[in-house]
Amino acid sequence: MKMILIKYIINNIVRKKKQTIFCFSSIFVPSLIILTDYAIINGIEGGLKRGIDQVISGQLLIVSGKNNDINILESQLNEQELFINDENNLKELETIFPAALLNRRVRLGALVSYGSETSYANVHALEDNHLRRIGEMLSVGKGRMPEKGNEMIISKSLAQNLLCGVGDTLLLLATNVNDYMSDALGVVSGIFEEKGLAVFLNYTAFIPYRFGQEIAEIPEGQAVELIVNHAAGKDFTREEIRSAGDYFKASNPALTVATWRQTVPLMSAIVNVWKGGGVITQIVFISFSLIILVTLTSLVVRSRRKETGTLLAIGFSWTRISLLLCFEYLLITFISVTASYLLLHILLASLPPTGIEITSEYMQAALMAEKLQPVSAFTDFLYVAFLFGSTATLSALISIRKLKKMKIHSLITN
């Protein structure tokens, strides 16, 4: 009996070719647009998250201080407190959290002078491992990354403001952890371009951790920030993040364990705006599809009144007929969304492995990336299939509801 009903549904789809093609198109086109929109958002968010996790912020940031509003794009040394971070502490953490890669950082708000010019700069002092990560993200237009001693790399806007270049010696004046002013001389080893994600790093300088430790006067065995990344470059699981948080809280209740959404609130807000735009796109195209499908199914159902009357006459209930019609349109929906998903994968496979080059500086600033690599996820396919499946089912139920008001003999004689 089930096979007969399945054959009946398939025959209905095949014999009404024009109506099926029109129904297929009204689902295929908007589902392809929504899936493409999701792929672009996934690509932007993934690239942004990798850049922030692995470079700017870290997947987790450990700090101790009075202020819970952490913003790593600003220098807030005076709002942070020292905490113990000696070798024994690190070894103990590695035993319970082997995937963790830890790097210390100091963020200083400093006055930087060269000749008669002075400017404010956010100075990030990083350990070698994390400094190399920064180097992979930055486009160094002139010079190279700092390697030792008092070398530093500065942003193009800071270099232009100070009228300095590679090899020049700058004077740094910053407040240390003892609330005194420290001064030091730094040699410019390179100047980086403000492109992609680095557009948020204007008036920023990067220096080796030891140099920053001296300026901030941080004692050995202590730190103000600890950046935690996955040693294999993967994302931490929720369980791993919870374990890390429990460990740090147990060792020092004053410590805060923050994710990138807390440490870079501006970028988190931008991602939410993109997602909001995706929701608007969904509403527009789902409404568009619903109007078309309701109109189309109404015409199809009205043209099949005699068939409906016959089914009622041989003992089918309205519920069973409604289910048959719903399954018919659900099958068309599944074929349509699957076709759009497969076409999107073919299109994405034809793109360069490195992604789409973004040439416009304004677009780079808006998308916070120099390249865009869209990513299609299977969960997006399931979500879009559910959206259009619900739409098709609703349109079928609306259409069949109109026929229920008619008598069986009226349907058959028609």
Number of C-alpha atoms within 10 A of each C-alpha: 6 7 8 9 11 14 12 14 18 15 12 14 18 13 10 11 11 11 16 18 16 14 21 20 15 21 30 24 15 22 28 22 16 21 24 22 21 23 21 19 23 20 19 22 23 16 21 20 22 18 22 20 24 23 21 24 26 26 26 27 25 22 24 21 18 13 11 15 12 22 16 18 19 17 19 16 21 16 14 20 17 17 20 15 16 12 10 10 12 13 12 12 16 14 10 13 17 12 17 22 18 22 19 22 23 27 25 24 21 22 18 24 19 17 11 7 11 17 15 17 23 23 26 25 25 24 19 18 12 24 22 16 14 19 17 13 17 22 16 19 13 15 15 18 25 22 15 13 13 19 21 28 28 28 24 24 17 22 23 11 14 18 15 19 18 17 14 12 19 20 16 22 19 22 19 21 21 11 11 10 13 17 17 15 16 20 19 25 22 24 26 27 18 22 20 25 22 23 17 15 24 20 19 25 26 23 29 25 23 19 22 24 21 14 23 24 15 18 12 10 13 14 22 22 22 22 25 24 24 19 13 9 14 13 16 17 9 9 9 15 18 12 14 20 17 14 16 17 14 11 12 13 11 15 19 20 22 21 18 21 20 19 23 19 16 14 20 16 12 15 20 13 12 18 17 12 13 18 14 12 16 20 11 12 19 21 13 14 24 20 14 17 25 20 15 20 22 21 13 16 18 18 12 14 20 18 15 21 21 16 17 18 13 8 9 13 12 16 10 13 15 18 15 17 22 22 19 21 26 21 16 22 28 20 16 23 26 19 16 23 24 13 13 19 16 11 11 18 10 9 12 10 9 9 14 13 13 15 10 10 16 12 13 21 17 13 22 24 22 20 18 20 22 22 19 21 14 9 9 17 21 13 12 24 22 16 15 25 22 17 22 28 23 15 23 28 17 15 23 22 13 12 18 10 8 12 10 19 13 11 18 17 10 13
